[in-house]
Amino acid sequence: MLALGCWGLDRGGMWRDEAVTFQVARRTVPQIWRLLHDVDAVHGLYYLLVHAVLTVHPGEVVLRLPSVCAAAVTAGLVAALGSRLARPRVGLWAGLLYAVSPMAGHYAQEGRSYALVAAGATAATLLFTRAVRGGTWWAYGTVVALTCWLHEFALLLLPAHALSLALARVGPRAWRGWGCAAAAAGLGLLPLVLVSRAQSAQVAWLRPPTWATAQGLLRMFLGPADGVFWACLGLALVGLLGLSAPGGRRGEPTCAGVAAPLAVVPPLALMLVSRMSPLYVDRYVLYALSGVPLLVAAGADRLLSLRPRTPLAAPAGAVAVLLALTHQLPLLRADRDPARRPDDLAAVARAADRGLRPGDPVLFLPARTRNTALTYPAAFRGARDLALAEPAAGSGTLYGREAGPLRLRHRMASLERVWVIADRDVLAGRWTPGSPVERAKSAVLAEEFTPVRESVRGEVAVRLYVRRALPGLSGAPEPPPVPPRPARR
C-alpha cells in the first residue's frame, strides 16, 4: 500500500478540495479557528493536523503524505482483523486486497481527511473485536470519538458494530460496554454536529442517491475491472455464509459477522438518509471499504477449507491478488493523471500566467474559483482582484469577502479589458449563482463586455473580455497588445 500510494504522488497539480486543504492549513492556528466558526468545521481537526505537517515543507507531496501513510496503516489493520477473526492467511489476503483496490489507492493520494478516517475506523473495529472478547471498551470509544472528529459520518460505525454484536449473540455485559462507549463518543461529537449543521449550505450541491449510485459504489468496493469484480463478488457471497457464530456459540464475532456490517451499514444508512436530505458522497463512506476485502478473503478461505490439506494455499492466494493488481494496473496508472480529478488548478494557474500582466484586472466567477489564486499565487502576482474586499485568511472565510454589487459595477465601469477565471457552467448559463454579487458579475460581463480569448482547463475557463463598442459604432475594439512576459525562474 505504501509503494502504490507513493507511486505518482507528485501529479503536478491540486484539485479544488485539495487546494482548500492546502490554503487553509497554511494559515495560522487563530485564523483556522476563526474559519471553523463559519465554514468547514467538519474538517477542523484535519486542517490542524495538516497545518503541523506543512510546517515541514509546504508542498503538494507533503500535503498527501498523511493520506499515504494512513492508507498503509489501514491495510495493515485489515490484515490484523483477518488474522484475529479467522486465520493468518485470511489476514494476508485481505490486507493485500485492500492495498490493490483502486478506490483505496485513489484516496491514498488525496490531500483530504478520508484516508485518515478509514484508518481510524478500521482501528476502532479491531479494538471492538478485542473488547467483545474481554478487553476494555474505553480505548474503542476514544478511537471512535477521534475518528468522528475527523469526519462526523464515521459515527455510522456504531450501528455497524451493533449489528455485529447482534450476529454474535453477545451477552448483556458486552452490550453495556459497547453502549457506554457509543454514548460517550456520541456526546463528544455533539458540539461538532451542532456547528456543522449550521454550515449545511456547504453540501447544498448534493443530490439524492439513486440505484445507479449504489451500483457504482459496489463496483468501486469490489473492483472496477470486470474480471476482478465478478470474482470478488462470488467470493464475498460465499463469505456471507459465515455471518453468525459457528456451532451455535455465543459471544464470538466471526470475520463475516464483522466485515459485512462494516461494508454495508454505513453506506446504506447514509443513502437512506440522503433520500430525504442529500448527504451522500462515496468518499464519506470510504472507511466501509475495509470490510469488503475481509469478506472476500473469508469466502476464499471457506472454499479452501473444503480441501483442508491444500498445500501452499496462502502463497497461492497472494498470487491471485497479484493477478488482480495486474488486471487493474491500467486503472491505477490512469488515476495518477491530474485530468482524472474534477479539475486541475495548477493547469488553470498556468493558463492565467501566460496571459496576465502586472496590473491586469481579474474577476473570479464565482468566488470559489479564487481558490486557484490562493493556491498558486505566483501566477496572479501583481494582478488586481476586482471583487475582493477582504482577504480570505483575514476574513475567516475560504475565499475572501467580496465588495457589494454597486461597488463592483463602479470598479468595472472604466475597464477596457478584464480577465475572468470562471466556472464553465456559469459561463454557459447552466447554473446561476444566488449571490447578488455573483449575479452582478455575470450581468456586467454580458451587458458590457465580449470574450475575445479563452483557455479551458477542465471545469474552469480562463477568458479575456474586452468592452463592447458603443451604440452606433461598428465592431468591437481590438484588445490592447499583450507584451511578452519575462520567464520566471
N, C-alpha and C positions, 0 to 999 in steps of 0.2 A: 504494500500500500504506500509506503514511504517513497519507493522508487517511482511508482506510477504517478504519485502526487507531485514529485519534483520534475517529472518529465514535461518539458514545455511550460514551466511555471511562469516564465517571463514572456507573456504574449505580446508585450509592446503596447498595451493599452488597457484601460479600465472601462467597464461599462457603468451605467448611471448609478446602480446601487453600490457597487464597489467605490465609486467616486465619492458618494456620500460618506461612506465609512472613512475614506482617506482624508477628506477635507474636515470632517467633524473631529476625528481622532487627533488631528494636528493642532486643535485649539487647546487653550489652557483648560485645566480642570474646572475653574469657576465658569468659563464660557460654555463648556459642555453641560455643566449642571444647570445653567440658565436655559440652555436649549431644551433640555429634557422636560422642563415645566410646561412647554408649549407644544412640543412635537417629538416624536420618535422615542418616547420613554421606554417603549418595549425593548429597544436595543441599547439602553443606557449602560448596563453593566458591560456589554461587549465593547462599546465605544471606549470606556475607561480602560479595559484590558488592552485594546489596540493602541490607545494613547501611550501606554507604557512600552509596548513593543516598538512603536515607531520612533521612540527616542533613540533607539539603536541606530536606525537609518530610515529616513522617510522615503521609501520606495515601494513599488507595487509588488516586488517579490517578497519583501519583508512583510508587507500587508497580508499576503496569502499564506505565509509560513504557519501561523497558528492553525489554520484550517487543515493544512497538510499533516501537521503533527497530530491534530485531533482525529483525523481520518485513520491514521496509522494506529492510534490508541484504540479506536473503535474496532478495527479489525482484530486486534489482539484480545479485546474484551469479548467479542463474538466467539472467538476460538476458546476462551476460558469458559464461557457459558456452555458451549457444546461439550467440552471435556467434563464439566461438572454435572451437567444434566444427563449426559449419555455416556460417551467414552472418548478417549483422545482422538481417534480418527474422525469422529463427528466434528470435534472442535477444529481439527486441521482443515477439513473440507469447508466448513462454514466460514472460517476466517479467510481462507483463500478466495472463496466465492464472493465474500464482501469486498475484498481487495480488487477483484477484476470487474466489479459491477460498474458499468458506465455512469450510473447515477451517483454512486459514491465518489468516483473519480472526478465527476463534474464539480461537485460541491467541495471536494478537497482543494480545488483551485479557485474558490470564490473568496473574496475578502469580505465575507459576511459571517453571521454567527451560526449558521445551520450545521456545519460540521462539528462545532463545539457542542451544540445541543445534542447531536447524535451521540457523541462520546459520553456526555453526562447521562443521557437516558439509558445507554447500554450499561454504564457503570452502576446506575441505580437498579437496573434489572438484575445484575449479578449480585448486588447487595441484598436485593429482595429474596433471591433464591437461598442465600445463606441465612437470612433472618427466619425464613419459613422453616428451615431445618434446625432451628435452635439458636441462631445468632441474635444479635441485638438489632433493634429497629431504629435507633437514633441515627446511625450512620446513613441508613437508607433514606430517612426523612430529610436529613441535611442535604444529601446529594440531589434529591428530587427538588427541594426548595431552590438550591443554587441553579439547577438546570432550568427551572421555570423562570428565574430572574434573567436568564439569557434569552429565553423566549417563552412567553406565558402559555402558549399552546402545548408545551411539554406537560402541562397538567393533565392532559388526556392519557398520560401513562397510568394514572391512578385507576381509572376504570378497567384498563387492560390488565393490570395486576390483580384487581378484584376478581376478574373473570378467571385468572389463573388459580387464585385461591379456591374459587368455587369448583373448578375442574379437579383440583387436587383433594377436595373434600377435607379441608383442614379443620382443626378443632377451634373452639372459642378463643383459646389463648392467642393463636396466630391472627385471628380476626381482630382481636382487641389491639394487638401490637401494630398491625397494619393500619387500623382505624386511627389510632393516636398519631402515628407518623403522617398519615394522609391529612388529618385535620391540621396538624402543625404546619405542614407545607402549604396547605390552602390558606391558612390565616396569614402566614408570612408573605404570601403573594398578593394579598388583598390590596395593599396600597398601590402596587403596580397596576392591578386590574382597574381600580377606580380612576387612576390618572390616564391610562391608555384608552379607557372607554370614552373619555372626554376628547381624545385625539383620533376618534374613529374615522374622521374625514380622510386620514392617510390611506385607508383601504377602500375608499368610495368607488374606485375604479373596478373592483372585483365584481364578477357576475356569478349567479348560481351555478353550481356544477351540474353536469349532465351525465348521462350514461357513458358518453364518449370520454368524459373526464375520468371516470372510474376505470374504463378500459385502458386509457393512456397510462394511468398510474400503475396498473397491473403489468403493463408492458415494461415500464421503467424498473419496477421491482424485480421482475423475473429475467429481464434481459431483452433489449430491443431487437436483437437479431433473431430471426425465426427459429433456427435450429436450437439455440440456447433457450429461447422462451418455451418451446414445447417440451423440451427435455426437463427443464426445471419445473414446469407446471405439473408434469406427470409425477415427478419425484415428490413435489410438495403435497399432492393429493394422497400419495402413499404415506407420507409423513403424518398427515392428519389422522391416520388410523391410531396413532399413539397419543391422542389428546388426553385421555383420562389415565389415572394411575393403574398400572397393571395388577391383575390378580385381586382387584377389589381393595388394595391397600390404600389407607387414608394418609393425608398429610405429606405426600411425596409428589411434588410437581414434576411432570415429565418434560422432556425437551420440547415436544409439540405443544404441550399444555402451557408453556411459557411463550414459545415462539409465535404460535398462531394468534393469540390475543394481542401481542405486541405489534404484529404486522397488520392486523385487521381493524382493531377497535379504534385507534386514534384517527386514521383516515376516514373510516366510516362515520364516526361521531362528528367529525368536522364537516364532512359532506352533508350530513343530515341537518346540522345546524345551519349550514350555508344555503340550504334551500329556502330558509326564511330570512336570514341575514347573511349575505355573502361574505365569507371569511376565508374560503379555501384557496390555497395555492399549494402545489405539490411540495415545494421546499419547506413549508411549515410542518410537514409530517415526514421529513427525511429520516428522522430517528426511528420510524417504524420499519424502515428497510432492514434494520438489524435482525428482525425476526424471520425474514424470508430465507436467507442462506441457512439458518438453523433448521428451518422446516424442510428445506431441500436436502440438507445433509442427513437429517433424521430419516427421511424417506429412502435415501440411498443405503443407509445403514440397515434399515428394516429389510430391504430386498436382499442385501448381502447376508443377513442373518439367517436367511433360508438355507444358505450353504455355509455353515459356521467355520468350516476349515478352509475357506478360500484363502490361498496364500497371497501375500503382497497386496492386500485389499487397500490399505492406507495409501501406499505409493500410487496404486492404480487410480484411486480417486483423485489424487493430486495431479496426475497426468491428464485426467478428464477435465479438471479445472483449467489446466494449461491450454487444452484444446479450445475451451470456451473463450479464454483470453485471446487466442489466435483468431478465432471467429469474429470477435468483437473489436479487434485491434483497429480496423479502419474507422470505427465509430469513435474510439478513444483518440485516434490521431486527428480526426476532423474536429473534435471538441477543443483542441488546442488552438484553433483558428479564432482570432478575435471576432470574425464575422458571424460566428455561431452564437454570440451573445446578442441581446436585443439592440445594442448599439455599441459603438467604439468611439469613446470621447477623444482618444488620442488622435484618431483619424480626423475627427471634426476639428480639433485644435490645429492639426497640420494644414487643413484646408483654409482655416481662418488666417493662419500665419502667413500663407502665401499671398493673401490679398491685403490684409490690414497694414496700415502705416501709422506711425505715431500721430495722435490727434484725431484719428478717424472715429466717427460716432458709431456705436454698436447698440443694437436693440435685441434683447433676448425675449423670445416669444414661444411659450410662456416663460415665466420667471425661472422655472426649474432648469431650463436649458443653460442658465448661468452656471450650472454645475461644471460645464466644460472649462470656463474661465477660472473657477475656483480650484479646479484640479490641475489644470495646465496653464498657470498664469503667464508664463513666458510668452505664449502665443498672442496674448492680449495686452502686453506691456505697452503703455502709452496710449491705448485706446480710451475713448470716452464712453462710459456706460450711461446711456441717455436716461434710463428709467430709475437707476439706483438712487435711493435717498439715504440709506444707512447700510453699511457693510454687513455681511452675514454673521461673522463672529461677534461683532459688537452689538448687533440687534437681537441675538439669541434666536435666530431663525436659520433655516437650512440654506436659503438662497438670498437673504438680504431683504430689507424693506424698500418698497418702490414708491416713487412720487405719485401723487394723485393724477387723475385724467387731465385736468386743466393745466397743471404744471407740465405734464408730459407733452401736451399739444404745443404749449409755448416753447419748449425746448426744441421741438421738431419743426417749428414754423420757419426758421431761417436756414434750414439744411437743404443743400442741393443733392446730397447723396448720403446713404446710410447703409451700413452692413447689418444684416439680420441673421441671427442664429435662431432657427425656428424648428418646431415640430412639424413634420410634413403633413400630419393630419390637420393641423390648424391651418396651414397654408392652403390645403386642398378643400377646406370647408367641411371636412368630415367630423370635426369636433370644434365647438365654440366654448372657450373658457368662460366661466361665470363671473370672474372678477371684472369690475368696471375698468380697471387699469388695462387688463389684457384686451378687453373689447376696444378700448381707445387705441391701443397699439394697432390692432387689425384694421380699425376704421381709417386711421390716418394713412396707413400704407395703401389701403385700397382706394382711398379718395384722392390722394395727392402724389403718390409715387408709382413707379413701374419697375419691375425687375429687369435687369439687363445682363446679369451673370449669376450662375448658380453652380454649386458643387454639393452633391448629396452624399452623405455618409450614413447609410442605414436609415434610421427613423428621424435623423436630424439633417436639415439642409442649411447651407451657408449661402446666402443670397446678397447681392449688391443691388440696392434700389436707388434710382435717381428720380428727381422731381419731374413731374409731367409738365408739358408745355402749357402756358396759359391759354385760356379760351381765345380763339381767333388766330392763334399761331399754329403753324403746321409742324408736325413732328415733335419728337421729344429731344431734349438737349442731349448732346453727346456726353457720356461720363467723362469727368476730368481724367487726364492721363495718369496712370499709376507708375511712378518711378520704381525701378528695381530695388529690392530691399537687400541690404548687406547681409551676407551669410553670417549666422551665429555659430560660435564655437560651442 
